[in-house]
Amino acid sequence: MNPATRTYDKHWMPWLKEQLTACGVKVNAPLMPNPWAPDYAAFKAEFEKTLVSEDDVLIGHSCGGAFLVRWLGDSKQKVRKLILVAPWKIPDAGDKKREEYYGYEIDRTIPERVGEIVTFTSDDEEEDGKKSVKIFHEALGGRVIELSHHGHFTFGDMGTEEFPELLAEILK
């Protein structure tokens, strides 16, 4: 697929952006290069095209959550809120690229620079996803919100493009 034409179709991100924009909230949702094969340097280059301030809310889904935690540790950036949606931290066994991507040590000083940390998970998330949430929560603290029947928070698992619980958490 041509990266220039990639979109977040069939996901909650377009719906969320539309809702937040209607509330007067400025939204940036950068499309990360090859999210099915995450690469920290490539993600960082794309993400840093957007200026991040202390008033911002950062939201990362799956490998995007792992990226944001690593980036916040590396950059020492202060933000108002970090929301992790089904964050992932466990690489597939024998996958060197994913081991490189997920194999960083979480900076435990992140909570000193982030006003609030919230993690969304689901009762029917994969076991490695549940383990990942535990790893992030033990390192960073914050609140964990467990929803029923949301799987890995994809359209296929949720059966909808709407994610009102996340919208409410952002607008708090």
C-alpha positions as CSV (number, residue, x, y, z in Angstrom):
1,M,0.0,0.0,0.0
2,N,1.3,3.5,-0.8
3,P,2.0,5.3,2.5
4,A,0.7,8.5,1.1
5,T,-2.8,7.0,0.7
6,R,-2.9,5.2,4.1
7,T,-5.7,6.2,6.4
8,Y,-7.2,5.1,9.7
9,D,-10.4,3.9,8.0
10,K,-12.3,1.2,10.0
11,H,-10.8,2.4,13.2
12,W,-12.0,4.7,16.1
13,M,-9.4,7.4,15.2
14,P,-11.4,9.2,12.5
15,W,-14.5,9.2,14.7
16,L,-12.5,10.5,17.7
17,K,-10.9,13.2,15.6
18,E,-14.2,14.3,14.3
19,Q,-15.8,14.5,17.8
20,L,-12.8,16.4,19.3
21,T,-12.7,18.8,16.4
22,A,-16.4,19.5,16.9
23,C,-15.6,20.3,20.6
24,G,-12.9,22.8,19.4
25,V,-10.0,20.6,20.3
26,K,-7.0,20.7,17.9
27,V,-6.1,17.2,16.9
28,N,-2.9,15.8,15.2
29,A,-3.0,12.1,14.3
30,P,0.2,11.3,12.5
31,L,0.2,8.1,10.4
32,M,3.2,6.1,11.5
33,P,5.2,4.4,8.8
34,N,4.6,0.7,8.5
35,P,2.8,0.3,11.9
36,W,2.6,-3.5,11.2
37,A,6.5,-3.5,11.4
38,P,7.2,-0.8,14.1
39,D,10.5,0.9,13.9
40,Y,11.3,3.4,16.7
41,A,13.6,5.7,14.6
42,A,11.0,5.9,11.8
43,F,8.1,6.5,14.2
44,K,10.2,9.2,16.1
45,A,11.0,11.0,12.8
46,E,7.3,11.1,11.9
47,F,6.0,12.0,15.4
48,E,8.5,14.8,15.9
49,K,7.1,16.7,12.9
50,T,4.3,17.7,15.4
51,L,5.2,20.0,18.2
52,V,4.3,18.6,21.6
53,S,3.5,20.9,24.6
54,E,2.9,20.5,28.3
55,D,-0.8,21.0,27.7
56,D,-1.2,18.1,25.3
57,V,-2.9,14.8,25.7
58,L,-1.0,11.9,23.9
59,I,-2.8,8.8,22.9
60,G,-1.1,5.6,21.7
61,H,-2.8,2.4,20.6
62,S,-0.9,-0.9,20.7
63,C,2.7,-0.4,19.4
64,G,1.9,3.4,19.4
65,G,1.6,3.2,23.2
66,A,5.0,1.5,23.5
67,F,6.4,4.2,21.2
68,L,5.0,7.1,23.3
69,V,6.3,5.6,26.6
70,R,9.8,5.2,25.0
71,W,9.6,8.7,23.5
72,L,8.6,10.3,26.7
73,G,11.5,8.6,28.5
74,D,13.9,9.7,25.8
75,S,12.7,13.2,25.3
76,K,11.8,14.0,29.0
77,Q,8.8,16.0,27.5
78,K,6.1,17.1,30.0
79,V,2.5,16.5,28.9
80,R,-0.9,16.9,30.6
81,K,-2.1,13.4,30.0
82,L,-0.9,10.1,28.5
83,I,-3.6,7.6,27.4
84,L,-2.5,4.1,26.4
85,V,-5.1,2.0,24.5
86,A,-4.2,-1.7,24.5
87,P,-0.5,-0.9,24.8
88,W,1.9,-3.6,23.7
89,K,5.3,-4.4,25.2
90,I,6.0,-8.1,24.4
91,P,7.7,-9.0,21.1
92,D,7.0,-12.1,19.1
93,A,9.6,-14.7,20.0
94,G,12.5,-14.7,17.6
95,D,11.4,-11.4,15.9
96,K,14.6,-9.3,16.2
97,K,13.0,-6.1,14.9
98,R,10.2,-6.3,17.4
99,E,12.6,-7.2,20.2
100,E,14.5,-4.0,19.3
101,Y,11.3,-2.0,19.3
102,Y,9.8,-3.3,22.5
103,G,13.0,-4.2,24.4
104,Y,13.6,-0.9,26.0
105,E,13.6,-0.2,29.7
106,I,10.6,2.0,30.8
107,D,11.7,5.3,32.3
108,R,10.1,5.2,35.7
109,T,10.4,9.0,36.0
110,I,7.8,9.6,33.3
111,P,5.0,10.1,35.9
112,E,6.9,13.1,37.3
113,R,6.4,14.8,33.9
114,V,3.0,13.5,33.0
115,G,0.0,15.0,34.8
116,E,-2.2,11.8,34.4
117,I,-1.7,8.4,33.0
118,V,-4.7,6.3,31.9
119,T,-4.6,2.8,30.3
120,F,-7.5,1.2,28.5
121,T,-7.7,-2.6,28.3
122,S,-10.3,-5.2,27.6
123,D,-11.5,-8.3,29.4
124,D,-11.0,-10.2,26.2
125,E,-7.6,-8.8,25.2
126,E,-4.9,-11.4,24.2
127,E,-2.8,-12.7,27.1
128,D,0.3,-10.9,25.9
129,G,-1.7,-7.7,25.8
130,K,-2.9,-8.2,29.4
131,K,0.8,-8.8,30.4
132,S,1.8,-5.7,28.6
133,V,-0.8,-3.6,30.4
134,K,0.6,-5.0,33.7
135,I,4.2,-4.1,32.7
136,F,3.3,-0.5,31.9
137,H,1.1,-0.1,34.9
138,E,3.7,-1.4,37.3
139,A,6.3,1.0,35.9
140,L,4.1,4.1,35.4
141,G,1.1,3.7,37.7
142,G,-2.0,5.6,36.8
143,R,-5.5,4.4,36.2
144,V,-6.5,1.3,34.3
145,I,-9.9,1.2,32.7
146,E,-11.1,-2.3,31.7
147,L,-13.9,-2.4,29.2
148,S,-15.9,-5.5,28.2
149,H,-15.6,-7.1,24.7
150,H,-13.3,-4.5,23.1
151,G,-10.5,-7.0,22.4
152,H,-7.5,-5.1,21.1
153,F,-9.6,-2.0,20.4
154,T,-9.7,-2.6,16.6
155,F,-12.8,-2.3,14.5
156,G,-13.0,-6.1,14.1
157,D,-12.9,-6.6,17.9
158,M,-15.2,-3.6,18.9
159,G,-17.6,-3.9,16.0
160,T,-17.8,-0.1,15.9
161,E,-15.7,3.0,14.9
162,E,-17.0,4.8,18.0
163,F,-15.0,4.9,21.3
164,P,-17.0,7.2,23.6
165,E,-15.1,6.1,26.7
166,L,-11.9,7.4,25.3
167,L,-13.6,10.7,24.2
168,A,-14.9,11.2,27.7
169,E,-11.4,10.6,29.2
170,I,-9.8,13.1,26.8
171,L,-12.4,15.8,27.6
172,K,-12.1,15.3,31.4
